[in-house]
Amino acid sequence: MDTKLTLKLDKSVIERAKVYAASQNRSLSKMIESYLQSLTESSTKNQKEDIEISDFVKKMATGVKVPLDIDLKYKYGSFLAKKYR
């Protein structure tokens, strides 16, 4: 159900927003509705679903499996000790 909302905004902001909305082939009302929807979405939504991995990053995958319990500080320290012997 759509309900009317009256907002009081700076005139120049409204004009720029209208131009932007038109360039996106959307109405200003729909653009604002989408923005408010994104701000107020349920916090129970899993954040991992929000992350989109680009094709470029996916192509960088090496297939190397790294153990979850690895001590990175120890490994890096060992690397540096060997490097500067």
Stockholm file with secondary structure:
# STOCKHOLM 1.0

chainA/1-85         MDTKLTLKLDKSVIERAKVYAASQNRSLSKMIESYLQSLTESSTKNQKEDIEISDFVKKMATGVKVPLDIDLKYKYGSFLAKKYR
#=GR chainA/1-85 SS CCCCCCCCCCHHHHHHHHHHHHHTTCCHHHHHHHHHHHHHSCTTSCGGGTCCCCHHHHHTCCCCCCCTTCCHHHHHHHHHHHHTC
#=GC SS_cons        CCCCCCCCCCHHHHHHHHHHHHHTTCCHHHHHHHHHHHHHSCTTSCGGGTCCCCHHHHHTCCCCCCCTTCCHHHHHHHHHHHHTC
//
